Amino acid sequence: MPEMSWTEEEIYLLAERGYAFYQQGQYQEAGIIFSALVSLDPLNVYCRIALSALCMLLGDAQRAVNELSIVLQQNPAHHEARARRCEAYCALRNWKESQDDLEILRRNGQNQYIPRIAARLRAAGANAEMKVATSSARTR
């Protein structure tokens, strides 16, 4: 629930402005807005996921993991948040955590995320064990 001094409409308008900054490639500015929004409305999943995406763009994968972990604490079945956290773990080269999230996605039939995660793994230079796990998850 938003802070008492901010209405849901005001938070929506600020989020809209943050998204406009994002579309213009002004990631720092967008990050400032979304960071403030999650302070104002800590349970706002959209703002927290947007902030995590901006953190990834700005090279702060650890903060992205932290933000996405909060979303997953609220709702462990939020597959988009889990896929994004898996990607953030890849950027940090935390292969075990990444594989754990990947396995949960696979177990829940969320295979649409596998190609995106596999690309992230290749970009991060994952070890052969992780590549094999991704390949086998894709075929299941």
Protein Blocks (a to p, Z undefined) as FASTA:
>chain_A
ZZfkbcfklmmmmmmmmmmmmmnopaklmmmmmmmmmmmmmmlmklmmmmmmmmmmnopa
klmmmmmmmmmmmmmmlmklmmmmmmmmmmnopaklmmmmmmmmmmnopamlmmmmmmmm
mmnopafklmmmmmmmmmZZ
